[in-house]
């Protein structure tokens, strides 16, 4: 455990996130904590993880970009479990591409 803390100190934020208020919802089973904020992991008021595009952070619920958007839904990988920050998740990295949100 000490080696994990030394190599990936940001994982403590994921532990805090998962030990908190889990919302049990019909058809979805559970959903992420809403309005969670830390230096590693942030969610909007609906529980969607904040993504970073070329111009800055976006959220599906609270700060959607103008125009058409793409949404990546899924479990741990789509959420970015284990990423060292919101800007390092798959949705954030994909938004940096040629057709990304600007």
C-alpha positions in Angstrom: 0.0 0.0 0.0 2.9 2.4 0.7 4.2 1.8 -2.8 0.9 2.7 -4.3 0.8 5.9 -2.3 4.3 6.7 -3.5 3.7 5.9 -7.2 0.1 7.1 -7.6 -0.8 9.5 -4.8 -3.7 10.8 -6.8 -5.6 7.5 -6.4 -6.5 8.7 -2.9 -9.0 11.0 -4.6 -10.7 8.0 -6.3 -10.9 6.2 -2.9 -12.6 9.3 -1.4 -14.9 9.6 -4.4 -16.1 6.0 -4.2 -16.6 6.0 -0.4 -19.0 8.9 -0.5 -22.5 9.4 -1.6 -23.4 6.7 -4.2 -26.7 7.4 -5.9 -28.7 4.2 -6.6 -30.9 4.8 -9.7 -33.4 2.6 -11.6 -32.1 1.2 -14.8 -28.6 2.4 -14.2 -28.0 0.7 -10.8 -25.7 3.5 -9.5 -24.3 6.8 -10.7 -21.4 9.0 -9.8 -21.4 11.5 -7.0 -22.7 14.9 -8.2 -20.7 18.1 -7.7 -17.5 16.4 -6.5 -14.5 18.6 -6.7 -10.8 17.8 -6.2 -7.4 18.4 -7.9 -7.7 15.1 -9.7 -11.4 14.3 -10.2 -14.4 16.6 -10.8 -18.1 15.9 -11.6 -20.9 18.3 -12.5 -24.2 18.6 -10.8 -25.5 15.5 -12.6 -22.5 13.3 -11.8 -20.8 13.4 -15.2 -17.1 13.9 -15.1 -15.8 17.2 -16.3 -13.8 17.0 -19.6 -11.2 19.4 -21.0 -11.3 20.6 -24.5 -8.8 22.9 -26.3 -10.4 26.0 -24.7 -10.9 24.6 -21.2 -13.2 22.5 -19.0 -16.7 21.4 -20.1 -19.4 19.5 -18.4 -22.5 17.9 -19.9 -24.8 19.4 -17.3 -23.3 22.7 -16.0 -21.0 24.1 -18.8 -21.8 22.4 -22.1 -19.9 23.7 -25.2 -21.9 25.5 -27.8 -23.2 23.5 -30.8 -23.1 19.8 -31.4 -21.2 17.6 -28.9 -20.2 13.9 -28.7 -20.7 12.0 -25.5 -18.7 9.0 -24.4 -20.7 6.8 -22.1 -19.5 3.7 -20.3 -18.0 2.4 -17.2 -14.6 2.9 -15.6 -12.7 3.4 -18.8 -15.0 6.0 -20.2 -15.1 7.7 -16.8 -11.4 7.8 -16.7 -10.8 5.8 -13.5 -7.2 6.0 -12.6 -6.4 9.1 -14.7 -4.2 11.6 -12.9 -6.6 14.4 -13.8 -9.7 15.3 -15.7 -7.6 16.5 -18.6 -6.1 13.0 -19.0 -9.4 11.0 -19.5 -10.3 9.5 -22.8 -13.1 12.1 -23.5 -10.7 14.9 -22.8 -8.0 13.4 -25.0 -10.4 12.7 -27.8 -11.7 16.3 -27.7 -8.1 17.5 -28.6 -8.4 15.8 -32.0 -9.1 17.5 -35.3 -12.9 17.3 -34.8 -12.8 18.1 -31.1 -14.8 20.8 -29.3 -13.0 24.2 -29.5 
